[in-house]
Amino acid sequence: MSKDVLLNDAISFREVRCVGDGGEQFGIISAAEALKIARNQGLDLVLISASAKPPVCKVMDYGKYCYQAEKKLKEAKKKQKQIEIKEIKLSTQIAQNDINYKVKHAREFIEEGKHVKFKVVLRGRESHDPKAGLEVLQRVHAMMSDIADAQKEPKTEGRFVMWLFVPQKK
């Protein structure tokens, strides 16, 4: 699990507060005595809190503990939802039927639960005045508003004007 955990003979404190695997308290005893208790039970002595006064150690099966912690981590990863963003590029000179075609594909992506980023590429002098790109995105927004929510406002970054659309919450 973690490389900096002190086990068994590596624990060099004189006295420790020892806790059993089932939660039973052994009290404040010497580290050697705690290690003896752990070895008699066939378990490991693990330093839990070095900053406590006195330091706290627990008698447990460290290998089993690491395995279960790793298993929990994998289980939590399985339950995470990955957000996929599809990007659709447009230009300021795009015809309406081309917008319709690209919006049709964007609607399919939204229905699948994916996020869609529309990106208008500004060429040459268009990058100094991105109004044309904003107008294209406004037309797209009008076509997507029934199925998707636009996040924030369109933003201009260099040669691009972008707007992110996410599926509407039901």
N, C-alpha and C positions, 0 to 999 in steps of 0.2 A: 504494500500500500504506500507508505511514506518511508523515505530513506532515513529521515532524522528522528525516528522513534527509538527510544532506548528500551532494550529488552534484557531480561535476565542479568547476566554478569556485567553488562555495560552500565547498570544503575549504580552510581558511586556514592549516593547519599548515605549518611549514617543511620538516620531514622526516617521512616516513611509511614504514611497512613495507608493501610492495606485494606482493599475491598475485594471480596470474593466474586466469582463469576455469577453467582446467583443473587448478588446484592448483599450478602452477609458481610458484616464489619469485623475485621480482625483487630482494629484499633491501631494505635501508634506503636510500631515494633521496629526492630533493626532490619535493614535491607537484607542481611544474610538470612534472618529468620523468615522474612517474607518469601525469599527465593526458595528456601527449604519447603515452605508450605506449598508453593507452586509446583515444585518438582515432585513432591509426594502425591499431588493430584494429577501429575502428568501434563501440566499446563505451563504457560509462560507467565513471567512477571513483566508487566508492561507499565511504563511510566506514563501516566495520564496527564498530570499537571505538575510541572517542575516548579512553577512560580508560587504554588500554594505553600503555606507554612503549617505543618511539614508537607513535603511533596507527596502527591497521591499516586499510588500504584494499584493496578488491578490484576488479579489472577484470572487469566483467560487463555483460550486457545487462539493465539495470534493469527495463525494461518487461516483458520475458519473465519475469524473476524475480517481479515483482508478480503477473502473470497466473497463474503456476504456484502461488504461495502462496494466491491467492484460490481457485483450483481445488481445492487440497487442503482448504481450509476448507469449501467447499461439499460435498465428498465426505464429510468427517467429519460434517457436519450430516445428510446423508442416512442415515448409519448409526446415528444416535441414535434411541432408542426413546422415543416420547412416551407418558407414562402418563396414561390417562384415568380420572378418578374420577367415578363415578355416585353420586348422592346419593338416598337413599330416606328419606322422612320418615314417622315413625310418631307415635302419641300414646299416652299411658298407658292410655287407655280402649279400645284397639283390640281387636277380636274376633279369635279364633284363625283363622277362615277368611280374614280380611283379612291377617293376618300370613302365612298360607300363600301367598296370592296375591302379596304383595310379595316374599317370599322366592323364589318361583318366578322372578320377573323378575330378582332379584339373582343367582340361579344362572345364568341365561342370560348376564348381563353377565360373571360370573366365567369362564364357559366361553369367552367372546370374548377373555379376557385383561385385562379392565378391573378396576380396583379399585372396591369398593363401600363407601360410607360410609352407615351407618344413623344417622339422627338422630331422637331422640325429643324432641318439643317438650313442655316442661313449662309448664302454664298455672296462673296464680294462685298458690295456696299450694304447689303441687307443686314449685315451684322452690326452696323452703326445705328440702325433704326429697326428694331425687331417687331414693329407693329404688324407686319404682314404675317409673321410666324404666329403671333398671338391670335390673329383673326382666324387662321387655319385651325388652331387649337380650340377656339370658341365654337367653330362649326362642329368639330369632333365632339365637344362637350355636350352640345345640344342633342346629338345622336346617341350619346352614351348615358345620359342622365337618368333614364328610366331603369337601367340595369346596374349601374356602377356609380360610386361616389368619387368625386374628384378630391384628391388630397391637397390641401393648401391652395395656393395659386400657382399658375404657371411660372417657372423660373428660368431666367436666362443665364446660361453659362457659356461664355465664349461664343462659339459659332452655333450654339444650339439653344432652342427654347423647348423646355420639357414640362410635361404634366403627367402625374401619376394617377391612375384610376384603380380603385379597389372594389371588390364585390360588395354590394349593399348587404348590411346585416338584416337577417330575417326576423 
